[in-house]
Amino acid sequence: RYDIGYVGSKWGNYSRGNIWEWENYLKPLSDKSNSSFIAGPGTPKGVVSVDQHINALKLSALCPSIHATGWKAERGIMDRFWTVHSLGRFGVVDNLGVYDFFNQDEVEVETDPEAYIEKSMYYIKNPEMQKPFIQKVLKRIQNEYNQQFVWKNILSKILK
């Protein structure tokens, strides 16, 4: 139903927040696509329910994964990435920090805004090319990054 599905806050300013990412990644991508569902605090659509959020992502050809400038500097991966991929969806990631969790053959990363938009448009037009990424990431999320596995690792380190 949508070329792009994105649910996340638009906040801050150019030095703190994600305004720069919205204007250089998400807005140009949305302008090039035929249809989009973009919602969250600070957007015209505003806050949506959890069900609307999930449905929008499931009905979208691509779910971009953009991060606030501070998150990228700290190599932190926002929950949006995990939500998108846990639902078996796909999006190009703008944050090299994802390599702290996944290998280069498992995720599609692009930090240059123009190249990010080009790659994203390619995957919108060629959804079958998303499948290997979706399968690899979803398998690792289910087997390695689920709550049970994470807590087992934490507790084993504490109990040592």
N, C-alpha and C positions, 0 to 999 in steps of 0.2 A: 504494500500500500504506500509506503514512503521510501524515498531514496535514502534519507537520513533520519535516524532516530537518536535524539540526544536529550537526556534529562540531567540537569545539573544547574547549580547556581551561577549567576553572572554577578560578580561582586568586585569591589575594591576600585583601584585606579591603576595607572600604568606601572607604578613602582611596587605596589603590593596588591595582589589580587590576580584576576585572570582576564581583565579587560583586553590586554594586548593579545592574548590567545584567541579570544572571541573575535576580535577585529581582523586578525591575520590568518586564522585557521578556519574557525567555524562559520563566520559570516560569508567569506568568499566561497567556501564549499557549499553552503546553503544556497547562495546566489546562483551557482552553476548547476545545481540539481533541479529536478522537476518538482519534487515534493519533499517536505520535511516536517518532522514533529520535533519541535524544540520547546522544552518546558523547564520550569524550575524558578526559584526565586530570582527576580531581576529580569525575567523574560516577559514578553507580552502575554503568553499563555499562563504564566505563573505556576504555582505549586499544583502538582497533580497527585492523585492517590497512588498507592503502591500498585494496584491493579492496572491503572492507566499507564504507569511507568513501564511495567513489565510488558503489557500489550503493545505499547509503542515500539519498544525494542524488538520484540518478536516480529512485528510487522514491517521492519525496516531492512532494507538491503545492506545498510552500513550503519554502524554505531560508533562514531568517532570517539577517540579517547584522547582528550586534551587535558593538560594539567596547568595549574597556576604556575607562574614563574618561579615562586619560592619552592614549590614541590619539585620542579625540574632541577633546580639548583641543588636540592638535597637528595635527589634521586628517589624521591618518595612516589609510590604508586597509589593514586587515589582509588577509592572504593568503586568508582565508575568502571574502571578497567575490570575489576573482579566481577561486578554485576553483569556487565556485558558478556564476558566470556563464560561465566557460570551458567548463563542462559543459552549457551551454544551459539552466540552471535559473534560478530567480528567487527573490528575497527582498527584503523591505522593508529599507532601510538606515537605521541610527540615527545616521549620521555625516555632517555637512555637508561634510566633506573630499572626499567622492565627487564633489562639483561641481568640484573641481580637475581631474577627469579626464573627467567626463561632463556633459551638459547636463540641465536640469530635465525635458525631455521624454524622456530616455533612462533615467532611474532613478527609483525611488519612494523618497523619503526622508521619514522622520518622526522627530522628536526627542522628542516628548511620548510617554511610555510608553502612556498610555491610547489615544491616537490611533494609535500604532504597532500595538497589538493589534487595534484596529478595522480598520485597513487590511489587516493581515495576514489576518484572518479573512475579509475581503471577497475577497482574492485566493485563499484556499483554496477558497472556495465558487464562485469565478468564474475558473477557471484560464485560460480563453480570453482574459481581460483582461491576462494576463501576457505574451502573445505579442509585442505590439509592443515592450515593454521588452527581452525576451529577444533578439529579432532585432536591435535597434539596438545593444545592448551587445556581443553576441557578434560582430557585424560589426566593431565598433571594436576589440575585443580582438584579433581575427584580423588586422586590417589595420594597426593602430597600436600596439598594446601587446604584440605578440609579441616574442620575444627578438631576432630578427634586426633588427627595426625599432628597438628600443630601443638595441641595441649600435651600430647605424649612426649614430644620433643622438649617442650618447656619443662615439664615435670622431671624428665630424666636428667636434665641439667641441674635442676634445683636439688634433686635427691643425691647427686654425686657429692 
